Amino acid sequence: MARGWTQEELGIKVGVSRQAIIAIESGKYDPSLPLAIKLARALRKPVEGIFILEDASSKP
């Protein structure tokens, strides 16, 4: 985990469960914009450095 935190510690810092962090990391859940911003701030990275927006036109 980035910054040496556990998934649970990161979840506590941004106000979500460890399971939510696991789902975000595995790509099973797309966080809301406010949560994405909280995660980016906690990790001291830009949002676009953490999340990749897929081009909707490239999907079948």
C-alpha positions as CSV (number, residue, x, y, z in Angstrom):
1,M,0.0,0.0,0.0
2,A,1.2,3.5,-0.9
3,R,2.7,5.5,2.0
4,G,3.1,2.4,4.1
5,W,-0.6,2.4,5.2
6,T,-2.8,-0.7,5.4
7,Q,-6.0,-0.7,3.4
8,E,-7.8,-0.3,6.7
9,E,-5.7,2.8,7.7
10,L,-6.3,4.4,4.3
11,G,-10.1,3.7,4.5
12,I,-10.2,5.3,8.0
13,K,-8.4,8.4,6.7
14,V,-10.9,8.9,3.8
15,G,-14.0,7.6,5.6
16,V,-14.7,4.2,3.9
17,S,-14.3,0.6,4.8
18,R,-11.3,-1.6,4.1
19,Q,-13.5,-3.5,1.7
20,A,-14.3,-0.4,-0.2
21,I,-10.5,0.2,-0.7
22,I,-10.1,-3.3,-1.9
23,A,-12.9,-2.9,-4.4
24,I,-11.4,0.3,-5.7
25,E,-8.0,-1.2,-6.0
26,S,-9.3,-4.2,-7.9
27,G,-11.4,-2.1,-10.3
28,K,-14.7,-3.5,-9.1
29,Y,-15.8,-0.1,-7.8
30,D,-15.4,3.4,-9.2
31,P,-15.3,5.9,-6.4
32,S,-17.4,9.1,-6.4
33,L,-15.5,12.2,-7.3
34,P,-15.4,13.4,-3.7
35,L,-13.9,10.1,-2.6
36,A,-11.4,10.1,-5.4
37,I,-10.3,13.6,-4.3
38,K,-10.0,12.4,-0.7
39,L,-7.9,9.5,-1.8
40,A,-5.6,11.6,-3.9
41,R,-5.1,14.1,-1.1
42,A,-4.4,11.4,1.4
43,L,-1.9,9.8,-1.0
44,R,-0.5,13.2,-2.0
45,K,-0.9,12.5,-5.7
46,P,-3.1,14.1,-8.4
47,V,-6.4,12.3,-9.0
48,E,-5.3,11.5,-12.6
49,G,-2.2,9.9,-11.2
50,I,-4.3,7.4,-9.3
51,F,-7.3,6.8,-11.6
52,I,-7.4,6.3,-15.3
53,L,-10.5,7.4,-17.2
54,E,-11.3,4.9,-19.9
55,D,-12.3,6.3,-23.2
56,A,-16.0,5.4,-23.6
57,S,-15.7,5.2,-27.4
58,S,-13.2,2.4,-27.1
59,K,-15.6,0.0,-25.4
60,P,-17.5,-2.5,-27.6
